[in-house]
Amino acid sequence: METRSTQALIIGGGVGGYVAAIRLGQLKIKPILVEKGVLGGTCLNVGCIPSKAVITAAKLADKARHAEAFGIKVSGVEVDMPRLIGWKDEIVKKLTGGVATLVKGNGAEILSGRASFRSAHDVEVLTEKGPVSIQADNIIIATGSVPIEIGPFPRDGNRVLDSADALALQTVPARLLVIGGGYIGLELGTALAKLGSKVTIVEAMDQVLPGFDPEVAKLLERKLKKLGVEVVTRAKAKGFSEGPDGLIVGMEVDGTARTVQCDKILVTVGRRPFTSGLALDAAGLKLDDRGFLPVNDKMQTAVPGIYAIGDVVGNPMLAHKASREGEIAAEVIAGRAAAFDARVIPSVVFTDPEVATAGLSEEQARAAGRNIAVGKFPFAALGRALTNQETDGFCKAVLDRDTGEILGVTIVGANASDTIAEAALAIEMGALYEDVALTIHAHPTLPEALKEAVMAARGEAVHVLNAPLPTLR
């Protein structure tokens, strides 16, 4: 077996692993990056990027069908799925190729193969040319996560799909059943509905997007209904069978049996950390009771010299969190004083309208015992939203009533994914009411909703009638 040595080895080339490789290179440490598939991991290949491409195309098709509201008549809108998927694939190829260039350009070596531990600092990589033993002073585990499968609905890529399968469909299914009303199910379900599918979403909890502000969930459910999507909450899918007219899915809704007919079943009930085949025991590593690798704020595991980042270390399973953790692990390995001390990690759901959050929700702030003031501004009163013909939604700001500190922001509305950046910065820097309220926002723009919501928390919003509220001290 070929034997090599390196100062740093990274297992997994997703958005956590490749960022760690680039940062190590910048810090004059030349790592080896091991990836069993294509660089970019889930996010670039079958997650964040391709899903947003499909979502954008679906939104354009839907907008074209309703362009008459702008005085523009568009007829004969057709969806060419093979071409759409081909366009999506071109974007993915461009980005993954760019990542490879960046990794190599910063001095890292890319090794294609599957890695497993032989001991704490000896990793065997099975490549096409045979096994390679790598002795590494420092190892970063960045193996990400995979979709959760449920017993009665084993994925076959044809009748039962996971999110990656849904992003490669060559035809739009006439009827689609989505099991799971979380962010993945809602994003893909909404997109496929706009592309022409009759979609039913089944969610076990009492609202879609469990854990999000109930007001957000209600608004999304209303919009889904307008799109012709049926949402069934408090429901559990039990199994399926072949029928004369497609698939017959049995489920239980509030204790009552019900069946739904469909052509495809999309399972989106969450993701689990991926550590299969790593032989963690050989390195002295143990998973917690949820399957995650415990780490401290320096991304260090219980074994000296071994780090872990991204989905494999716990929630939230978000690409931008993994990237930041990759930077931290690299800097710690290089001897810098670094730690994960983020006050806020923004979260975005690319539904219609989009949902974005940063910091505490209203419910979380109350549960934490904070004395809060809440301001809310509707997109229907926002000039730019009116010109976009996208007036569904609102911006809600949660402030500490005693100090004026901005604790959290929830946005549901057009381009919420962009507007949330300002809110995240405000919370991260400990901004107060005045910092946002006195910042002149360009007009007409969507981020004006954040300023107005913050001012509404103090009863000082300009473009909406203010509810009588006690003033902040």
C-alpha positions as CSV (number, residue, x, y, z in Angstrom):
1,M,0.0,0.0,0.0
2,E,1.3,3.5,-0.9
3,T,2.0,5.5,2.2
4,R,2.0,9.3,2.4
5,S,2.1,12.0,5.1
6,T,0.5,15.4,5.4
7,Q,0.1,18.2,7.9
8,A,-3.7,18.3,7.2
9,L,-6.2,15.9,5.7
10,I,-9.8,16.8,4.9
11,I,-12.4,14.1,4.4
12,G,-15.3,15.4,2.3
13,G,-15.2,18.1,-0.4
14,G,-18.5,19.8,0.3
15,V,-19.0,23.5,1.2
16,G,-17.4,22.8,4.6
17,G,-14.5,20.7,3.4
18,Y,-13.4,22.7,0.3
19,V,-13.6,26.0,2.2
20,A,-11.3,24.4,4.9
21,A,-8.9,23.3,2.2
22,I,-8.8,26.8,0.6
23,R,-8.3,28.5,4.0
24,L,-5.5,26.1,5.0
25,G,-3.8,26.9,1.7
26,Q,-4.1,30.6,2.4
27,L,-2.5,30.0,5.8
28,K,0.5,28.2,4.1
29,I,-0.6,24.7,5.0
30,K,-1.0,22.4,1.9
31,P,-3.7,19.9,2.7
32,I,-5.0,16.8,1.0
33,L,-8.7,16.9,0.3
34,V,-10.4,13.5,-0.1
35,E,-13.7,13.4,-1.9
36,K,-15.6,10.2,-3.1
37,G,-17.8,12.0,-5.6
38,V,-17.8,15.5,-7.2
39,L,-16.4,18.5,-5.3
40,G,-19.1,20.7,-3.8
41,G,-21.0,18.0,-2.0
42,T,-24.7,18.0,-1.6
43,C,-25.1,21.8,-1.8
44,L,-23.5,22.4,-5.2
45,N,-24.5,19.1,-6.8
46,V,-27.9,18.1,-5.6
47,G,-29.0,20.7,-3.1
48,C,-28.8,24.4,-2.7
49,I,-27.6,25.4,-6.1
50,P,-29.6,23.1,-8.4
51,S,-32.8,23.4,-6.4
52,K,-32.6,27.2,-6.6
53,A,-32.1,27.0,-10.4
54,V,-35.3,24.8,-10.7
55,I,-37.2,27.1,-8.3
56,T,-36.2,30.2,-10.3
57,A,-37.3,28.6,-13.6
58,A,-40.6,27.5,-12.1
59,K,-41.2,31.0,-10.8
60,L,-40.5,32.5,-14.2
61,A,-43.0,30.1,-15.8
62,D,-45.6,31.0,-13.3
63,K,-45.0,34.7,-13.6
64,A,-45.3,34.4,-17.4
65,R,-48.7,32.8,-17.0
66,H,-49.9,35.7,-14.9
67,A,-48.1,38.5,-16.8
68,E,-51.5,40.0,-17.8
69,A,-51.5,41.7,-14.4
70,F,-48.7,43.9,-15.8
71,G,-50.5,44.5,-19.0
72,I,-48.4,41.9,-20.8
73,K,-50.0,39.0,-22.6
74,V,-48.1,35.8,-22.8
75,S,-49.6,32.8,-24.4
76,G,-48.5,29.2,-24.9
77,V,-46.1,28.9,-21.9
78,E,-44.5,25.5,-22.1
79,V,-42.0,23.8,-19.9
80,D,-39.2,21.9,-21.6
81,M,-37.9,19.8,-18.7
82,P,-34.9,18.2,-20.4
83,R,-33.7,21.7,-21.4
84,L,-34.4,23.1,-17.9
85,I,-32.5,20.3,-16.2
86,G,-29.7,20.7,-18.7
87,W,-29.4,24.4,-17.9
88,K,-29.4,23.5,-14.2
89,D,-26.6,21.0,-14.8
90,E,-24.5,23.6,-16.7
91,I,-24.6,25.9,-13.6
92,V,-23.6,23.0,-11.4
93,K,-20.7,22.0,-13.7
94,K,-19.5,25.6,-13.8
95,L,-19.5,26.0,-10.0
96,T,-17.9,22.7,-9.2
97,G,-15.2,23.3,-11.8
98,G,-14.6,26.7,-10.2
99,V,-14.3,25.1,-6.8
100,A,-11.7,22.7,-8.1
101,T,-9.7,25.6,-9.6
102,L,-9.8,27.5,-6.3
103,V,-8.8,24.4,-4.2
104,K,-5.8,23.6,-6.4
105,G,-4.9,27.3,-6.8
106,N,-4.5,27.6,-3.1
107,G,-2.1,24.6,-2.9
108,A,-4.4,21.8,-1.8
109,E,-4.3,18.4,-3.4
110,I,-7.5,16.7,-4.4
111,L,-7.6,12.9,-4.0
112,S,-10.6,11.0,-5.3
113,G,-11.6,8.1,-3.2
114,R,-13.3,6.8,-0.1
115,A,-11.7,7.3,3.3
116,S,-11.7,5.2,6.5
117,F,-9.7,5.4,9.7
118,R,-7.1,2.8,10.5
119,S,-6.1,4.7,13.6
120,A,-6.4,8.2,15.0
121,H,-4.0,9.7,12.5
122,D,-3.8,7.0,9.8
123,V,-6.5,7.1,7.1
124,E,-6.9,4.7,4.3
125,V,-8.2,6.1,1.0
126,L,-9.5,3.6,-1.5
127,T,-8.8,5.2,-4.9
128,E,-9.2,3.8,-8.5
129,K,-5.5,2.9,-8.5
130,G,-5.7,1.1,-5.1
131,P,-5.5,2.0,-1.4
132,V,-3.4,4.8,-0.1
133,S,-2.4,5.2,3.6
134,I,-2.2,8.8,4.7
135,Q,-0.5,9.8,7.9
136,A,-2.0,13.1,9.0
137,D,-1.1,15.4,11.9
138,N,-4.6,17.0,11.6
139,I,-7.8,15.6,10.2
140,I,-11.0,17.4,9.4
141,I,-14.2,15.3,9.0
142,A,-16.6,17.0,6.7
143,T,-18.7,14.2,5.3
144,G,-22.1,16.0,5.4
145,S,-25.5,14.3,5.5
146,V,-27.9,12.2,3.4
147,P,-31.7,12.1,3.1
148,I,-33.6,10.1,5.7
149,E,-35.5,7.2,4.3
150,I,-38.7,5.8,5.9
151,G,-39.4,2.1,5.9
152,P,-42.7,2.0,3.9
153,F,-41.3,4.2,1.2
154,P,-37.9,2.9,0.1
155,R,-36.3,5.1,-2.5
156,D,-36.1,3.5,-6.0
157,G,-35.5,6.7,-8.0
158,N,-38.6,6.0,-10.1
159,R,-41.7,5.8,-8.0
160,V,-40.2,6.9,-4.7
161,L,-37.9,9.8,-5.0
162,D,-35.5,11.8,-2.8
163,S,-34.6,15.4,-3.3
164,A,-31.8,14.6,-5.7
165,D,-34.1,12.5,-7.9
166,A,-36.6,15.4,-8.0
167,L,-34.0,17.7,-9.3
168,A,-33.2,15.4,-12.2
169,L,-36.8,14.7,-13.4
170,Q,-37.1,14.7,-17.2
171,T,-40.8,15.0,-17.1
172,V,-43.1,16.8,-14.7
173,P,-45.3,14.2,-12.8
174,A,-49.0,14.8,-13.3
175,R,-49.6,14.1,-9.6
176,L,-46.9,14.3,-6.9
177,L,-47.2,13.4,-3.2
178,V,-44.6,15.0,-1.0
179,I,-44.1,13.4,2.4
180,G,-42.7,16.0,4.7
181,G,-43.7,19.7,4.9
182,G,-40.3,21.0,6.0
183,Y,-38.2,23.4,3.9
184,I,-37.1,20.8,1.3
185,G,-40.6,19.5,0.7
186,L,-42.1,23.0,0.4
187,E,-39.4,24.3,-1.9
188,L,-39.6,21.4,-4.3
189,G,-43.4,20.9,-4.0
190,T,-44.0,24.6,-4.8
191,A,-41.6,24.5,-7.8
192,L,-43.1,21.4,-9.3
193,A,-46.6,22.8,-8.8
194,K,-45.6,25.8,-10.8
195,L,-44.2,23.6,-13.5
196,G,-47.5,21.8,-13.8
197,S,-47.8,19.0,-11.2
198,K,-50.8,18.5,-9.0
199,V,-49.1,18.4,-5.6
200,T,-50.2,17.1,-2.2
201,I,-48.0,17.7,0.8
202,V,-48.3,15.5,3.9
203,E,-47.0,16.8,7.2
204,A,-47.1,15.0,10.5
205,M,-47.1,18.2,12.6
206,D,-50.0,20.7,12.9
207,Q,-48.4,23.2,10.5
208,V,-45.9,23.2,7.6
209,L,-42.4,24.4,8.4
210,P,-42.6,23.1,12.0
211,G,-40.7,25.3,14.4
212,F,-41.2,28.5,12.3
213,D,-43.5,31.4,13.3
214,P,-47.1,30.1,13.0
215,E,-48.0,33.3,11.1
216,V,-45.4,32.3,8.4
217,A,-46.9,28.8,8.2
218,K,-50.4,30.1,7.8
219,L,-49.4,32.5,5.0
220,L,-47.5,29.8,3.1
221,E,-50.5,27.4,3.4
222,R,-52.8,30.1,1.9
223,K,-50.3,30.7,-1.0
224,L,-50.0,26.9,-1.6
225,K,-53.7,26.6,-1.8
226,K,-53.8,29.4,-4.5
227,L,-51.2,27.3,-6.4
228,G,-53.5,24.3,-6.3
229,V,-51.4,22.5,-3.7
230,E,-53.2,20.4,-1.1
231,V,-51.6,20.6,2.3
232,V,-52.6,17.8,4.8
233,T,-51.3,18.4,8.3
234,R,-51.4,16.0,11.3
235,A,-51.1,13.2,8.8
236,K,-48.8,10.2,8.6
237,A,-48.1,8.3,5.4
238,K,-48.3,4.6,6.0
239,G,-47.4,2.9,2.7
240,F,-48.3,2.6,-0.9
241,S,-49.4,0.1,-3.6
242,E,-49.7,0.0,-7.3
243,G,-53.2,0.8,-8.6
244,P,-54.7,0.8,-12.1
245,D,-54.3,4.6,-12.2
246,G,-50.9,5.1,-10.6
247,L,-49.8,4.8,-7.0
248,I,-52.2,4.6,-4.1
249,V,-50.8,6.0,-0.8
250,G,-52.4,5.2,2.5
251,M,-52.2,7.6,5.3
252,E,-53.7,8.4,8.7
253,V,-55.1,11.9,9.2
254,D,-56.1,12.8,12.8
255,G,-56.7,9.1,13.4
256,T,-58.8,8.6,10.2
257,A,-57.6,6.5,7.3
258,R,-57.4,8.1,3.9
259,T,-55.9,7.3,0.5
260,V,-54.3,9.6,-2.2
261,Q,-53.5,8.7,-5.8
262,C,-50.3,10.0,-7.4
263,D,-47.7,9.2,-10.0
264,K,-44.6,9.9,-7.9
265,I,-43.8,10.1,-4.2
266,L,-41.2,12.5,-2.9
267,V,-39.8,11.8,0.5
268,T,-38.4,14.9,2.3
269,V,-38.5,14.0,6.0
270,G,-35.1,15.4,6.9
271,R,-31.4,14.5,6.7
272,R,-29.1,12.5,8.9
273,P,-25.3,12.9,9.4
274,F,-23.3,10.7,7.1
275,T,-20.4,8.7,8.7
276,S,-21.0,5.3,7.1
277,G,-17.7,3.5,6.2
278,L,-15.5,6.0,8.1
279,A,-14.6,3.4,10.8
280,L,-14.7,6.1,13.5
281,D,-14.1,3.5,16.2
282,A,-10.6,2.9,14.9
283,A,-9.9,6.6,15.6
284,G,-11.4,6.5,19.1
285,L,-14.4,8.6,18.0
286,K,-17.9,8.1,19.2
287,L,-21.2,9.5,17.9
288,D,-23.8,11.0,20.3
289,D,-27.3,9.6,20.6
290,R,-28.5,11.4,17.5
291,G,-25.6,10.3,15.3
292,F,-23.6,13.5,15.4
293,L,-19.9,14.0,16.2
294,P,-19.6,16.2,19.3
295,V,-17.1,19.1,18.9
296,N,-16.2,22.2,20.9
297,D,-16.2,25.8,19.7
298,K,-12.8,25.2,17.9
299,M,-14.4,22.3,16.0
300,Q,-12.2,19.8,17.9
301,T,-13.5,16.3,18.6
302,A,-12.6,14.4,21.8
303,V,-9.5,13.0,19.9
304,P,-6.6,15.5,19.7
305,G,-5.9,16.5,16.1
306,I,-9.2,15.4,14.8
307,Y,-11.8,18.0,13.8
308,A,-15.4,17.8,12.5
309,I,-17.5,20.4,10.7
310,G,-20.8,20.8,8.9
311,D,-23.9,18.6,9.0
312,V,-22.0,15.8,10.7
313,V,-21.6,17.9,13.9
314,G,-25.3,18.9,14.3
315,N,-28.0,21.3,13.5
316,P,-28.7,23.6,11.8
317,M,-27.7,21.7,8.7
318,L,-26.9,24.7,6.6
319,A,-24.2,25.3,4.0
320,H,-23.1,28.6,5.3
321,K,-22.7,27.2,8.8
322,A,-20.5,24.5,7.4
323,S,-18.4,27.0,5.5
324,R,-17.8,29.1,8.6
325,E,-16.9,26.0,10.6
326,G,-14.4,25.0,7.9
327,E,-12.7,28.3,8.2
328,I,-12.5,28.0,12.0
329,A,-11.0,24.5,11.9
330,A,-8.4,25.6,9.3
331,E,-7.4,28.6,11.4
332,V,-7.1,26.5,14.6
333,I,-4.9,24.0,12.8
334,A,-2.7,26.9,11.6
335,G,-2.3,28.1,15.2
336,R,-4.6,31.1,15.1
337,A,-7.0,32.1,17.8
338,A,-10.3,31.2,16.3
339,A,-13.6,29.8,17.7
340,F,-17.2,29.5,16.5
341,D,-18.9,32.3,18.4
342,A,-21.5,33.5,16.0
343,R,-24.5,35.1,17.6
344,V,-26.8,34.3,14.7
345,I,-27.0,31.9,11.8
346,P,-29.6,33.1,9.2
347,S,-31.9,30.5,7.7
348,V,-33.7,30.8,4.4
349,V,-36.5,28.8,2.8
350,F,-37.0,29.4,-1.0
351,T,-40.7,29.0,-1.1
352,D,-43.2,31.4,-2.6
353,P,-43.0,33.8,-0.9
354,E,-39.5,33.2,0.5
355,V,-39.0,32.9,4.3
356,A,-35.9,34.1,6.1
357,T,-35.1,34.3,9.8
358,A,-32.2,35.5,11.9
359,G,-32.0,35.4,15.7
360,L,-35.0,34.8,18.0
361,S,-38.5,34.4,16.9
362,E,-41.3,36.1,18.9
363,E,-42.1,32.8,20.6
364,Q,-38.5,32.0,21.4
365,A,-37.9,35.4,22.8
366,R,-40.9,35.2,25.1
367,A,-40.0,31.7,26.1
368,A,-36.5,33.0,27.1
369,G,-38.2,35.5,29.4
370,R,-37.2,38.6,27.5
371,N,-39.3,41.7,27.8
372,I,-39.9,42.3,24.1
373,A,-41.5,44.7,21.7
374,V,-42.6,43.4,18.3
375,G,-43.0,45.4,15.1
376,K,-44.5,44.1,11.9
377,F,-44.7,45.7,8.4
378,P,-46.7,44.2,5.6
379,F,-45.3,43.8,2.1
380,A,-48.7,45.0,0.8
381,A,-47.6,48.5,2.0
382,L,-44.2,48.3,0.4
383,G,-43.9,50.2,-2.9
384,R,-41.3,47.9,-4.4
385,A,-43.3,44.8,-3.6
386,L,-46.3,46.4,-5.4
387,T,-44.3,47.1,-8.5
388,N,-43.1,43.5,-8.5
389,Q,-46.6,42.2,-8.1
390,E,-45.4,40.3,-5.0
391,T,-47.2,41.7,-2.0
392,D,-47.7,38.5,0.1
393,G,-45.8,38.6,3.3
394,F,-44.4,40.7,6.1
395,C,-41.3,41.6,8.1
396,K,-41.4,41.1,11.8
397,A,-38.8,42.5,14.2
398,V,-38.3,41.5,17.8
399,L,-36.6,44.0,20.1
400,D,-35.6,44.0,23.7
401,R,-38.0,46.5,25.2
402,D,-35.6,47.6,27.9
403,T,-32.4,48.0,25.9
404,G,-33.7,48.5,22.3
405,E,-31.4,45.6,21.1
406,I,-32.6,43.8,18.0
407,L,-33.1,40.1,19.0
408,G,-34.6,38.6,15.9
409,V,-36.1,39.2,12.5
410,T,-38.5,37.0,10.5
411,I,-39.2,37.9,6.9
412,V,-41.7,36.2,4.6
413,G,-41.9,37.9,1.3
414,A,-40.2,38.5,-2.0
415,N,-36.4,38.3,-1.9
416,A,-36.4,37.6,1.9
417,S,-33.2,35.6,1.2
418,D,-31.5,38.9,0.3
419,T,-33.0,41.2,2.9
420,I,-32.1,38.9,5.8
421,A,-28.4,39.7,5.5
422,E,-28.9,43.2,6.9
423,A,-30.9,41.7,9.9
424,A,-28.1,39.1,10.5
425,L,-25.5,41.8,10.5
426,A,-27.6,43.9,12.9
427,I,-28.0,41.1,15.4
428,E,-24.4,39.9,15.1
429,M,-23.0,43.4,15.9
430,G,-25.5,43.9,18.7
431,A,-27.4,46.7,16.9
432,L,-30.0,48.8,18.7
433,Y,-33.2,50.2,17.5
434,E,-31.6,53.5,16.5
435,D,-28.9,51.8,14.4
436,V,-31.5,50.5,12.0
437,A,-34.2,53.2,12.3
438,L,-31.7,56.0,11.6
439,T,-30.1,54.2,8.7
440,I,-31.3,55.8,5.5
441,H,-32.6,53.0,3.3
442,A,-32.8,53.4,-0.5
443,H,-36.3,53.9,-1.9
444,P,-38.1,52.1,-3.3
445,T,-36.5,48.8,-2.2
446,L,-37.6,45.7,-0.3
447,P,-35.2,46.2,2.7
448,E,-37.3,49.2,3.7
449,A,-39.6,46.6,5.2
450,L,-37.0,45.9,7.9
451,K,-36.6,49.5,8.8
452,E,-40.3,50.0,9.1
453,A,-40.8,46.8,11.1
454,V,-38.1,47.9,13.6
455,M,-39.7,51.3,13.9
456,A,-43.2,49.7,14.3
457,A,-41.8,48.0,17.4
458,R,-41.6,51.4,18.9
459,G,-44.8,52.7,17.4
460,E,-42.9,54.9,15.0
461,A,-43.4,53.3,11.6
462,V,-44.2,55.8,8.9
463,H,-45.9,53.8,6.2
464,V,-48.4,51.8,8.3
465,L,-50.7,52.7,11.1
466,N,-49.0,52.0,14.4
467,A,-50.7,50.0,17.1
468,P,-50.5,51.7,20.5
469,L,-47.4,50.3,22.2
470,P,-45.5,51.2,25.3
471,T,-42.3,53.2,24.4
472,L,-38.9,51.7,24.8
473,R,-36.8,53.2,27.6
